[in-house]
Amino acid sequence: MAERQESDFFPAQTTVTLPDVSKRAVITGVGVVAPNGKDTDSWWKATQKGKSGIDKISHFDPERYDTQVAGEVDGFNPDDHIEKRLQVQTDRWTHMALAAAQMAFDDASFVPAEHDPWTQTVITASSSGGNAFGQKEIQALWHKGPGFVGAYQSIAWFYAATTGQISIKHGMKGPCSVVVTEGTGGLEALQHSRRIMRRGIQFAVSGGLEAPIGPYALTCQMRNGYLSKEKDPADAYRPFDKRANGYVPGEGGAILFLETPEGASERGAPQVYAEIAGYGGTNDAYHHGKPAPDGKQYARAMKLALQDADVEAGDVDAVFADGLGVPEWDTIEAAAIKDVFGSDVPVTAPKSMLGRLYAGGASLDAATAVFAMRDGVIPPTINLDEPVDGADLSFVTGSSKKADLNTVLIAARGYGGFNSALVLRKPG
Amino acid sequence: MRRTVVTGVGVVAPGGVTRDQFWDRITSGKPATRKITFFDPSGFRSQIAAEADFDPVAAGLEQWEIERMDRYIQFAAAAAMEAVENSAIDLEALDNERMAVTLGSAVGGTMVLEDGYVAVSNRGKEWLVDPDYSPPFLYAGLVPSSLASEIALKFRAQGPAVVISTGCTSGIDGIGYGHHLIQDGEADVVIAGASESPISPISMACFDPIKATSSRNEDPEHASRPFDADRDGFVMGEGGAVLLLEEYETAQARGAHIYCEITGFGSRGNAYHMTGLRPDARAMTEAIRDAMEQGGTNPEDIDYVNAHGSGTKQNDRHETQAYKNTLGEHAYKVPISSIKSMIGHSLGGIGAIEMAACALAIDRGMVPPTANWETRDPECDLDYTPKKAKSKTIWTALSTGSGFGGFQSAMIFSLPEELREVSA
């Protein structure tokens, strides 16, 4: 090997990223930007109360679109979180992610600059990139000409923008990544962080956010055929309900801060919320846009996660479900959950308050599960009056339910046959 | 420790839309770069690209696949079919639930997105676009996860399916992701690689204002000049490559032809700038060191370096520095080349195409050249294998990638020692 020179930027020794599956990852910080709360505290208060963030679209005039309601984040002001210079280089999706990352650091009392930058990494999920920024620039191209596309289009729109900007802002130099698996992205990102932490990385910023509420992005989403056309915001998104008529899109998501249990204890982290105990990822490989009717691969993802966590289905205290709000999908999901857990485990879909946040959705469900375990409370599924056919599960509806939660499972699906499940376990 | 080997290779690239055509192209020293024909590039600063003369029907895709899949997904499907066939693996006998798909792409379905946008916006006139004009598969264009789901569907792969989108390192990172799944026991077989089709107005336009692409419009064939003193930026390319990855013991048990083993995969972020590179190349240096130390690779073990070599001023200097940092004196002796000189820079796709080149270089004992290298840059003073391919026994090859976001990746392919005697 060539001679090593140690400096501020060089580590004394290269981190050799070979896997050691005995290494564990725990969540010690959470940052949220959500339709029912622009920061972690307001979101968690609203979520426990079953307060919806779904309303008529205000980012643009939705009159000409079949879908007119969405889960928009009200009152999010990028000025509160990021300097102007960075704002103009980035999309709303990245603004919200930078804000959520800072909240997660604050929650974990973690200051990136105080630790070796080569042991820190950023692994986020994205599903649709910098939508509003991209539409503005492509409009400039087609309306005015190639010379009118701004210098920041190349770095603001692409799916890696958020991971890159967080890494740069906080000086995190480990093996960064970006995963794209539609609605399961948040869980896949957490699992990939766990894989990377098995390889010697000590701190990971993970999770994901999404900002898909713009005229062109909405037009694209309407093409998948699953969006709700209901105009009444209170009635538009009804996961697992008999009268469900599709999903509404939403924006926001969550960043989770992960570290090794040893590292957390060494630096005196204020809390260890949960361990990422198990994961399962599968694909239906059945149809380009529809779920497999047998739900076998979805159930298998849950079973793999339990196996990985070395727990039985009976050990799981609550299931956070995907809840697309399309009766065919909800029936399949209910059957898969019943297949794995039976009918007694409490099941909830907090997404009913938020809409579908794509890469942000499962990330936020993981954040919800973390706080649910901390406070011993299961947030409700709203708008669920009469369950869809075959869904004889123990849904938590109406209001939150007190429960002692030690082990929970989060399930997620994505358009294209993606299935994921993640098991979180309370420490010690 | 579970080990990962490459048992099948499939490629769709400019100037060669099959594995063998691709190999002939990159060992010929003849660039496939030309004036853009896909759209009228007048008014653009960079008007040149390496376009693939790809015929999806000839590649074996079904009509309904062609209608549904964006061009980059078609590349991946064709490359995956070729890789699977090349591996001679029996898909019927395989446990589908142990087969994963990990594919990289930097910009995903921009071609479908742009066509759709033009239609619904009345060519950019309307902000509140009209959904009545939207094409049927527009949602698959919005979410590049469709790359992984389409390939999983095509091969009935029911293990994890993931798209990795880390900009221009997506190709190496896509293969690295599959390697991790095999190492950690999450899969036994992985369809891994990357694909990109960025030769469209919006993708070309976004590199114009930052002058990242070459403006040598009058001489497209000589425009991609990695490491040459007169280089002026990268030339856009397109294409994809898929490698069939298998766990070593199961591949051996079925008597598979083993191209090479992945002995190292490292990646780092420079945490410095979205498009700028630190002159000291520290992040890439760490990525290469990590990859080398994982497999116990010493500098003198490396027989060939397949460079990112994009042909921008800063990249080629940066990379040269990283090789010196990691290989020491050996950096001056080992043959290095950039195949981007011939097939352009296909953003997220190229890293996988370059890993395919490394697998073939080991298999066929040949170093592809750097076309168009004529004049030495004092800061790029290594052996870049100018113009002509060289015959050489190659056991171990290193490839590097570098991209926006500050991401730096390195991967090492090596033929396991116990297989070298058989080959020799």
Chai-1 contact restraints between the chains, C-beta under 6 A:
chainA,res_idxA,chainB,res_idxB,connection_type,confidence,min_distance_angstrom,max_distance_angstrom,comment,restraint_id
A,A2,B,G328,contact,1.0,0.0,6.0,A-B,restraint_1
A,F9,B,R282,contact,1.0,0.0,6.0,A-B,restraint_2
A,T14,B,E286,contact,1.0,0.0,6.0,A-B,restraint_3
A,T14,B,R289,contact,1.0,0.0,6.0,A-B,restraint_4
A,T14,B,D290,contact,1.0,0.0,6.0,A-B,restraint_5
A,T14,B,E293,contact,1.0,0.0,6.0,A-B,restraint_6
A,V16,B,D290,contact,1.0,0.0,6.0,A-B,restraint_7
A,V16,B,E293,contact,1.0,0.0,6.0,A-B,restraint_8
A,V16,B,Q294,contact,1.0,0.0,6.0,A-B,restraint_9
A,T17,B,D290,contact,1.0,0.0,6.0,A-B,restraint_10
A,L18,B,Q294,contact,1.0,0.0,6.0,A-B,restraint_11
A,P19,B,Q183,contact,1.0,0.0,6.0,A-B,restraint_12
A,P19,B,D184,contact,1.0,0.0,6.0,A-B,restraint_13
A,S127,B,V143,contact,1.0,0.0,6.0,A-B,restraint_14
A,S128,B,L142,contact,1.0,0.0,6.0,A-B,restraint_15
A,S128,B,V143,contact,1.0,0.0,6.0,A-B,restraint_16
A,I138,B,Y117,contact,1.0,0.0,6.0,A-B,restraint_17
A,I138,B,I202,contact,1.0,0.0,6.0,A-B,restraint_18
A,Q139,B,G124,contact,1.0,0.0,6.0,A-B,restraint_19
A,L141,B,I202,contact,1.0,0.0,6.0,A-B,restraint_20
A,L141,B,A205,contact,1.0,0.0,6.0,A-B,restraint_21
A,W142,B,R123,contact,1.0,0.0,6.0,A-B,restraint_22
A,W142,B,G124,contact,1.0,0.0,6.0,A-B,restraint_23
A,H143,B,G124,contact,1.0,0.0,6.0,A-B,restraint_24
A,G145,B,G43,contact,1.0,0.0,6.0,A-B,restraint_25
A,P146,B,G43,contact,1.0,0.0,6.0,A-B,restraint_26
A,P146,B,F44,contact,1.0,0.0,6.0,A-B,restraint_27
A,P146,B,A205,contact,1.0,0.0,6.0,A-B,restraint_28
A,V149,B,A205,contact,1.0,0.0,6.0,A-B,restraint_29
A,V149,B,C206,contact,1.0,0.0,6.0,A-B,restraint_30
A,A151,B,P209,contact,1.0,0.0,6.0,A-B,restraint_31
A,A151,B,I210,contact,1.0,0.0,6.0,A-B,restraint_32
A,Q153,B,C206,contact,1.0,0.0,6.0,A-B,restraint_33
A,S154,B,C206,contact,1.0,0.0,6.0,A-B,restraint_34
A,S154,B,F207,contact,1.0,0.0,6.0,A-B,restraint_35
A,I155,B,M274,contact,1.0,0.0,6.0,A-B,restraint_36
A,I155,B,F404,contact,1.0,0.0,6.0,A-B,restraint_37
A,F158,B,V107,contact,1.0,0.0,6.0,A-B,restraint_38
A,Y159,B,S165,contact,1.0,0.0,6.0,A-B,restraint_39
A,A160,B,S165,contact,1.0,0.0,6.0,A-B,restraint_40
A,A160,B,T166,contact,1.0,0.0,6.0,A-B,restraint_41
A,A160,B,G167,contact,1.0,0.0,6.0,A-B,restraint_42
A,A160,B,G405,contact,1.0,0.0,6.0,A-B,restraint_43
A,G164,B,M274,contact,1.0,0.0,6.0,A-B,restraint_44
A,G164,B,G405,contact,1.0,0.0,6.0,A-B,restraint_45
A,S167,B,G269,contact,1.0,0.0,6.0,A-B,restraint_46
A,S167,B,A271,contact,1.0,0.0,6.0,A-B,restraint_47
A,I168,B,A271,contact,1.0,0.0,6.0,A-B,restraint_48
A,G171,B,A271,contact,1.0,0.0,6.0,A-B,restraint_49
A,M172,B,A271,contact,1.0,0.0,6.0,A-B,restraint_50
A,K173,B,R268,contact,1.0,0.0,6.0,A-B,restraint_51
A,K173,B,G269,contact,1.0,0.0,6.0,A-B,restraint_52
A,K173,B,A271,contact,1.0,0.0,6.0,A-B,restraint_53
A,P175,B,S267,contact,1.0,0.0,6.0,A-B,restraint_54
A,C176,B,G269,contact,1.0,0.0,6.0,A-B,restraint_55
A,C176,B,F407,contact,1.0,0.0,6.0,A-B,restraint_56
A,S177,B,T166,contact,1.0,0.0,6.0,A-B,restraint_57
A,V178,B,S165,contact,1.0,0.0,6.0,A-B,restraint_58
A,V178,B,T166,contact,1.0,0.0,6.0,A-B,restraint_59
A,V179,B,V162,contact,1.0,0.0,6.0,A-B,restraint_60
A,V180,B,P144,contact,1.0,0.0,6.0,A-B,restraint_61
A,V180,B,S145,contact,1.0,0.0,6.0,A-B,restraint_62
A,V180,B,V163,contact,1.0,0.0,6.0,A-B,restraint_63
A,V180,B,S165,contact,1.0,0.0,6.0,A-B,restraint_64
A,T181,B,S145,contact,1.0,0.0,6.0,A-B,restraint_65
A,T181,B,V162,contact,1.0,0.0,6.0,A-B,restraint_66
A,E182,B,V143,contact,1.0,0.0,6.0,A-B,restraint_67
A,E182,B,S145,contact,1.0,0.0,6.0,A-B,restraint_68
A,R195,B,H180,contact,1.0,0.0,6.0,A-B,restraint_69
A,P215,B,L128,contact,1.0,0.0,6.0,A-B,restraint_70
A,P215,B,V129,contact,1.0,0.0,6.0,A-B,restraint_71
A,Y216,B,V129,contact,1.0,0.0,6.0,A-B,restraint_72
A,T219,B,V120,contact,1.0,0.0,6.0,A-B,restraint_73
A,T219,B,V129,contact,1.0,0.0,6.0,A-B,restraint_74
A,T219,B,P131,contact,1.0,0.0,6.0,A-B,restraint_75
A,T219,B,S134,contact,1.0,0.0,6.0,A-B,restraint_76
A,C220,B,L138,contact,1.0,0.0,6.0,A-B,restraint_77
A,C220,B,Y139,contact,1.0,0.0,6.0,A-B,restraint_78
A,C220,B,L142,contact,1.0,0.0,6.0,A-B,restraint_79
A,M222,B,P131,contact,1.0,0.0,6.0,A-B,restraint_80
A,R223,B,S134,contact,1.0,0.0,6.0,A-B,restraint_81
A,R223,B,L138,contact,1.0,0.0,6.0,A-B,restraint_82
A,R223,B,Y139,contact,1.0,0.0,6.0,A-B,restraint_83
A,N224,B,Y139,contact,1.0,0.0,6.0,A-B,restraint_84
A,G281,B,P160,contact,1.0,0.0,6.0,A-B,restraint_85
A,T282,B,Q158,contact,1.0,0.0,6.0,A-B,restraint_86
A,N283,B,A152,contact,1.0,0.0,6.0,A-B,restraint_87
A,N283,B,Q158,contact,1.0,0.0,6.0,A-B,restraint_88
A,N283,B,A161,contact,1.0,0.0,6.0,A-B,restraint_89
A,A285,B,A152,contact,1.0,0.0,6.0,A-B,restraint_90
A,A285,B,L153,contact,1.0,0.0,6.0,A-B,restraint_91
A,A285,B,R156,contact,1.0,0.0,6.0,A-B,restraint_92
A,A285,B,A157,contact,1.0,0.0,6.0,A-B,restraint_93
A,A285,B,Q158,contact,1.0,0.0,6.0,A-B,restraint_94
A,Q297,B,Q158,contact,1.0,0.0,6.0,A-B,restraint_95
A,G416,B,S145,contact,1.0,0.0,6.0,A-B,restraint_96
A,G416,B,S146,contact,1.0,0.0,6.0,A-B,restraint_97
A,G416,B,S149,contact,1.0,0.0,6.0,A-B,restraint_98
A,G417,B,S149,contact,1.0,0.0,6.0,A-B,restraint_99
